[in-house]
Amino acid sequence: MKIEQIYTGCLAQGAYYIESKGEAVVIDPLREVQPYLEKAQKNGASIKYVLETHFHADFVSGHLDLAKKSGATIVFGPTAQPDFDAHIARDGEMLQVGNVSIQILHTPGHTMESTCYLLHDEQGKAVGLFTGDTLFIGDVGRPDLAQKVVADLTQEKLAAHLYESLHNKILPLADDIIVYPAHGAGSACGKNMSKETTDTLGNQKRTNYALQPMSKETFIAKVLDGLMPPPAFFPENVRMNIKGYTSIDEVLSKGTQALSPAEFEATANDTHALLLDTRSAEDFARGFIPNSINIGVDGNFAPWVGALIPDIKQPILLIADEGRAEEIVTRLARVGYDNAIGFLQGGFEAWEKEGREVDSIPRVTADELADRLAADPALRILDVRKQSEHLSEHVIGSENMALDYINQHTSDVSKDKTYYVHCAGGYRSMIFISILRARGYNNLIDIQGGFAALKATGRFPISDFVCPTTML
């Protein structure tokens, strides 16, 4: 028997490949399915099942393409109602895969169809639990995402279902079972996930706050406390996972069309496409195409796209480093942004070489800002980190406006005032500035190195540190 976790850091997502005696299953696959097909082919195995733990909100699963290309059967747990052929398993049903078996455990709470898969080895011993978004390492799945799917379903009712699922289906299992969750730290599907991506169930029983002895009422209060609004793209991803989507092959073919600078400009004018510059913050600051926004691909690219681009069907034109267009289109498709329509051939350098209009972002070092602040104490410092990060530690006197909610709070920034903008290290501040720059805000200055650089100078008054976990 072989168990492999295929972890994707950008989404903090874990897919799983299980193989026994020439048969394999894939659990919660990503949109690009070729790696799973190649893995099975290399091992001389056939993919028998594609197991889905639930209808995902934070990414578009590859279940449809993988089933079509491999001949595998898609499996969902009880109550799931997809708009395509799938096996809707019974609670307790056993699926045979080579010499091992997988038991369906219906665990509603995160969503009503949420299901865990309990793996039994060749001797019939339960050895692994694939928990999806029901149980994470250090946390449990947020119970507010499926409220609108069923009439009269509330987050309190979902949390109550989750309590019953944990106590009736998971806590009775043996301590030595390995927990394999769908996500780790950084995912918006929970609020306190560990950086670890597997653990024994016994250790989780001892350390996970949600698995400690408590009443159902206390559990509901604890699980719902501190939940932030989910990203706007979540409902669209759920819809795509239920109803289906365009094949990743078609999405890649359309999105990786190379356009000359003249073609790029003409297409932008004809389609009103969003110009998405995926280069580093440093390269973007030095020069960019006017009205483009910067979300660097070497960061939490896909989640930030989902959080900040409201229309999932928005046509997108890409400015990228050489050779990265296919990667970027793939990562966009992971979160349902299937309408990339081409990329700038030769990148920003080709645009600039033709003498076309360019723009740049002013930047200061932390020491330069300290000098300016000494001369003018009224300078405005804008912290675009999350509220919890700001409350944990910040430059005294700075204002906080989290990048996550820029679309709701743009009007809170004055076009007539100058702001010095920072995040933790520089990735998010450039996204923030670029979005507002495209909306006509021309008085935003980036602080190089972010809060880390400000603190390192020793020249700014810093609030007393408060551990973020105490604010949950």
Number of C-alpha atoms within 10 A of each C-alpha: 15 9 13 12 18 16 17 13 15 17 23 19 24 24 23 20 20 19 23 19 14 17 21 26 25 27 26 26 26 28 23 20 19 13 12 22 16 12 15 21 13 9 12 12 19 19 26 21 24 27 24 25 28 27 25 25 23 26 29 28 31 24 26 24 21 25 18 12 12 17 14 21 20 23 22 25 28 21 14 20 15 17 11 11 11 18 17 16 20 15 15 14 14 18 16 15 21 16 16 22 22 23 20 23 26 24 32 26 30 28 29 24 21 27 30 29 26 24 24 19 16 13 9 12 12 20 16 20 24 27 24 29 27 29 31 29 26 24 24 28 26 25 29 23 22 21 18 12 13 10 7 9 14 17 22 18 16 23 27 18 20 29 25 16 20 19 13 12 14 21 15 9 15 13 15 14 19 21 25 25 26 29 31 28 22 19 18 23 30 24 22 21 22 16 13 12 21 20 17 18 24 17 16 23 17 10 14 20 17 20 20 12 11 12 9 15 12 11 20 22 12 15 24 16 11 11 16 10 11 16 19 16 23 21 18 20 26 23 17 21 23 19 12 18 18 13 16 20 12 10 21 22 14 17 26 23 17 18 20 16 21 13 15 22 15 13 16 17 10 9 13 13 18 17 21 21 28 24 22 19 23 15 15 24 19 13 16 24 19 15 18 22 24 27 27 25 19 12 15 17 17 24 23 18 19 23 18 20 15 13 12 19 13 17 19 24 28 28 28 22 18 11 11 15 23 16 13 23 26 24 24 25 26 24 26 28 26 26 20 27 25 24 30 27 24 18 21 22 13 14 22 15 10 10 8 13 11 14 14 15 20 13 18 16 14 23 18 12 20 18 12 14 15 12 10 10 11 10 17 16 22 25 26 26 23 17 15 16 18 24 17 17 17 22 18 12 15 17 16 20 21 21 23 19 15 18 14 8 12 15 9 9 16 11 17 9 12 17 22 21 29 30 27 19 16 21 22 26 30 28 22 25 27 28 22 21 21 14 12 11 18 18 17 24 20 25 28 25 19 23 22 15 18 25 16 12 11 12 14 17 12 15 14 12 11 14 13 14 10 8 10 12
